[in-house]
Amino acid sequence: MKENTIKDPLTGELFVPKSSKQKYATPANQIKHNNQKAQMIRMQKYYSQRPLDVNWKILNDKIGSEKEITRSTEFMRGAGFSVGHFTHWTKYDGGTHRCVYNFIVIMIGTDKIKIIKT
């Protein structure tokens, strides 16, 4: 074995790198390894990210081209919206409200939800 031979992280094959920065035997190995790492991260985040994605799709669908709308809580729950899943809080109009990415979700009592696109 030569002194400058290294091991490909994906396949484990030994190879002589053509440059000092080369870590994979082939570009295809690098792409495959990076795709596998990204897939593993997506799978680990799936159960927390999925409800947020669903909420965002519902809000985006319901608001359409409007700037803000008000819907009943039951209507939103029937569409699959989950009030318990949000990305952050923001201050708006004198109060602190839940947000799902670029939407502010304001609870009006227990029976109405106001949605504002930011």
C-alpha positions as CSV (number, residue, x, y, z in Angstrom):
1,M,0.0,0.0,0.0
2,K,1.3,3.4,-0.9
3,E,1.8,6.1,1.7
4,N,-0.6,8.6,0.0
5,T,-3.4,6.1,-0.5
6,I,-6.7,7.0,1.3
7,K,-10.0,5.1,1.9
8,D,-13.2,6.2,0.2
9,P,-15.8,6.9,3.0
10,L,-18.7,5.4,0.9
11,T,-17.2,2.2,-0.6
12,G,-14.2,1.7,1.6
13,E,-12.0,1.2,-1.5
14,L,-8.4,2.5,-1.4
15,F,-7.3,5.0,-4.0
16,V,-4.7,7.6,-4.7
17,P,-6.2,11.1,-4.6
18,K,-5.5,13.4,-7.6
19,S,-5.6,16.5,-5.3
20,S,-5.1,17.2,-1.6
21,K,-8.9,17.9,-1.2
22,Q,-10.2,14.7,-2.8
23,K,-11.9,12.4,-0.3
24,Y,-13.9,10.1,-2.6
25,A,-12.7,7.8,-5.4
26,T,-15.2,9.2,-7.9
27,P,-17.6,12.1,-8.0
28,A,-20.5,9.7,-8.1
29,N,-19.4,8.3,-4.7
30,Q,-19.4,11.8,-3.3
31,I,-22.9,12.5,-4.6
32,K,-24.3,9.2,-3.4
33,H,-22.7,9.7,0.1
34,N,-24.0,13.2,0.4
35,N,-27.5,12.1,-0.7
36,Q,-27.5,9.3,1.9
37,K,-26.6,11.8,4.6
38,A,-29.3,14.3,3.5
39,Q,-31.9,11.4,3.4
40,M,-30.9,10.4,7.0
41,I,-31.4,14.0,8.2
42,R,-34.8,14.2,6.4
43,M,-35.9,11.0,8.1
44,Q,-34.9,12.2,11.5
45,K,-36.8,15.5,11.1
46,Y,-39.8,13.9,9.4
47,Y,-42.1,13.6,12.5
48,S,-41.6,17.1,13.6
49,Q,-41.4,18.7,10.2
50,R,-44.4,17.0,8.6
51,P,-47.1,18.6,10.7
52,L,-45.6,22.0,10.0
53,D,-45.5,21.3,6.2
54,V,-49.2,20.2,6.3
55,N,-50.2,23.4,8.3
56,W,-48.3,25.6,5.8
57,K,-50.0,24.0,2.8
58,I,-53.4,24.4,4.4
59,L,-52.8,28.0,5.3
60,N,-51.4,28.8,1.9
61,D,-54.4,27.1,0.2
62,K,-57.0,28.8,2.3
63,I,-55.6,32.3,2.1
64,G,-55.0,32.2,-1.6
65,S,-54.2,35.7,-2.9
66,E,-55.7,37.4,0.1
67,K,-53.6,39.3,2.7
68,E,-55.7,38.0,5.6
69,I,-58.8,35.9,6.3
70,T,-60.8,34.7,9.2
71,R,-62.2,31.1,9.4
72,S,-63.8,29.1,12.1
73,T,-61.7,26.8,14.2
74,E,-63.8,23.8,13.2
75,F,-63.4,24.6,9.5
76,M,-59.6,24.7,9.9
77,R,-59.5,21.5,11.9
78,G,-61.7,19.8,9.3
79,A,-59.1,20.9,6.7
80,G,-56.4,19.1,8.8
81,F,-54.9,22.2,10.4
82,S,-53.3,21.6,13.8
83,V,-53.2,24.5,16.2
84,G,-50.5,22.8,18.3
85,H,-47.9,22.9,15.5
86,F,-46.2,26.2,14.8
87,T,-42.7,27.5,14.0
88,H,-42.4,30.6,16.2
89,W,-44.1,33.4,18.0
90,T,-44.3,37.0,16.8
91,K,-45.6,40.3,18.1
92,Y,-48.4,41.7,16.1
93,D,-51.1,44.3,16.8
94,G,-50.2,44.5,20.5
95,G,-50.1,40.7,21.2
96,T,-47.8,37.7,20.8
97,H,-49.2,35.2,18.3
98,R,-48.3,31.8,16.8
99,C,-46.8,31.6,13.3
100,V,-46.4,28.9,10.7
101,Y,-43.5,30.1,8.6
102,N,-44.8,33.3,6.9
103,F,-48.3,33.1,8.3
104,I,-49.5,34.7,11.6
105,V,-52.2,32.6,13.2
106,I,-54.4,34.6,15.7
107,M,-56.9,32.8,17.8
108,I,-60.0,34.8,18.2
109,G,-61.7,33.3,21.2
110,T,-62.2,29.6,20.8
111,D,-64.2,29.5,17.6
112,K,-62.3,31.7,15.1
113,I,-58.8,31.8,13.6
114,K,-57.5,34.9,11.8
115,I,-54.7,34.1,9.3
116,I,-52.4,36.9,8.1
117,K,-49.8,36.4,5.3
118,T,-46.6,38.3,6.0
